[in-house]
Amino acid sequence: MLYFTLGDFVTHPARPDWGVGQVQSIVGTNVTVNFPNAGKQMINCAIVELVKTDLPDDRTRK
């Protein structure tokens, strides 16, 4: 079961270089996340467990 919702911020445990991404859509276990250093990525959360995080201090909400 997914424990985040649209707009939440997450990181990919195997790709820290992607940065902190924002959840754009959730369809079943497929989550589309917009990462600052990798763009939009569709992640199958049945395979990869994204880590929910807070918005970094150096970014501001618009």
C-alpha positions as CSV (number, residue, x, y, z in Angstrom):
1,M,0.0,0.0,0.0
2,L,1.3,3.5,-0.9
3,Y,1.7,5.9,2.0
4,F,2.0,9.1,0.0
5,T,-0.4,11.3,-2.0
6,L,-0.2,13.7,-4.9
7,G,2.1,16.6,-4.2
8,D,4.2,14.7,-1.6
9,F,8.0,14.9,-1.9
10,V,10.0,11.6,-2.3
11,T,13.5,10.3,-3.1
12,H,14.5,7.2,-5.0
13,P,16.7,5.1,-2.7
14,A,18.9,3.8,-5.5
15,R,19.1,7.2,-7.3
16,P,20.0,10.0,-4.8
17,D,21.5,11.9,-7.7
18,W,17.9,12.5,-9.0
19,G,17.2,14.8,-6.0
20,V,13.9,15.3,-4.2
21,G,11.0,14.7,-6.5
22,Q,7.3,15.6,-6.3
23,V,4.6,13.0,-6.9
24,Q,2.6,14.0,-10.0
25,S,0.2,11.0,-10.4
26,I,-0.6,7.7,-8.8
27,V,-2.2,4.8,-10.8
28,G,-2.3,1.6,-8.9
29,T,1.3,1.0,-7.9
30,N,2.7,3.2,-10.7
31,V,3.8,6.6,-9.4
32,T,5.0,9.4,-11.7
33,V,7.5,11.7,-9.9
34,N,9.0,14.9,-11.3
35,F,12.7,14.9,-10.1
36,P,14.8,18.0,-10.5
37,N,17.8,16.1,-12.0
38,A,16.0,13.4,-13.9
39,G,12.6,14.9,-15.0
40,K,9.4,12.9,-14.9
41,Q,10.0,9.2,-14.0
42,M,7.3,6.5,-13.7
43,I,8.2,4.3,-10.7
44,N,6.6,0.9,-10.0
45,C,6.3,1.0,-6.2
46,A,5.8,-2.8,-6.2
47,I,9.5,-2.9,-7.1
48,V,11.0,0.3,-5.8
49,E,10.0,1.7,-2.4
50,L,10.2,5.5,-2.7
51,V,11.1,7.4,0.5
52,K,8.8,10.2,1.6
53,T,10.7,13.3,2.6
54,D,10.2,17.0,3.4
55,L,10.7,19.8,0.9
56,P,14.4,20.7,1.0
57,D,15.2,24.1,2.6
58,D,16.7,25.4,-0.6
59,R,13.5,25.1,-2.5
60,T,10.3,27.1,-2.0
61,R,6.7,26.3,-2.8
62,K,5.1,28.2,-5.6
